[in-house]
């Protein structure tokens, strides 16, 4: 895994199991944690929730990044579960891509990134149904809470509803708060300073580095008109050396349609079915494939920059916060706007 992906040992791997019973054998949990594990697993497995708890000694330190904690998930794909069952043991399985590059959601993406790996075999289970990765949640029952380390396919609201249902049914004996980790609220500058200060620090979860899920072409979040800052902020911004007409735009539901003609090429996270499909769910399913298509177009056409439409995730609900997290990291936390003087270049406003 680590050699094929170029993955540092400081980044832990999620262990995948075919049943909740197999997960219990990997954790060293107290009674309250076992109770919470059973409730969340019953509601979310198989599915996109990875649960973190203290690891038993049988779990290899390479999997835990030597943190003594392990993340476990039961995937919602019958082929994946059949593979785990055939192996007869849990499988450490990060996303099948080069470390830090755009996540794969199709078999072709795996071949593009890992074709160099000796003996590579790909099981084609079709496209990923959710698109974005699992939510990673750590059990902290000593504090009567669970902490979301990585946003993903299971929302905070759903986890809170599971707690409420567990209390109502009597399967939970105490209230459990659902909280985001402090790191998820940190600014790009704060994350960059932490990573530069301790570059080899073990990560609490996969997918937390500031630059992750990233195209090989420089990328940034592009602010829509309603998100633009004051003229003073523009004046203090950094003018970037990328021309708009030599850049690629990834829109979200044609929010930036008036800008399309200015760019060398445009893509959209949504595929036009949003009148019948939730646009957030549609975008989550397509996001990584669209990032890869935009990257390939930019390389083929000699484009110097990729802009990703920024959006207010809190207003959209559903999995919008997880989608925004992926786009934020794909852009390395950088936010830009088109320079109002001449409208031909970009100004970096943050990140």
Buried (B, 14 or more C-beta within 10 A) or exposed (E): BEEBBEBBEBBBBBBBBBBBEBBBEBBBBEEBBBBBBBBBBEBBBBBBBBBBBBBBEEBEEEBBBEBEBBBBBBBBBEEBBEBBEEEEEBBBBBBBBBBBBBBBBBBEBBEBBBEEBEEEEEEEBEEBEBBBBBBBBBBBBEEEBBBBBBBBBBBBEBBBEBBEEBBEEEBBEEEBEBBEBEBBEBEBEBBBEBBEEEEEEBBBBBBBBBBBBBBBBBBBBBBBEEBBBEEEEBEEBEEBEBBBEBBBBBBBBBBBEEBEEBBBBBBBBBEEEBEEBBBBBBBBBBBBBBBBBBBBBBEEEEBBBBBBBBBEBEEBEBBBBBBBBBBBBBBBBBBBBBBEEEEEBBBBBBB
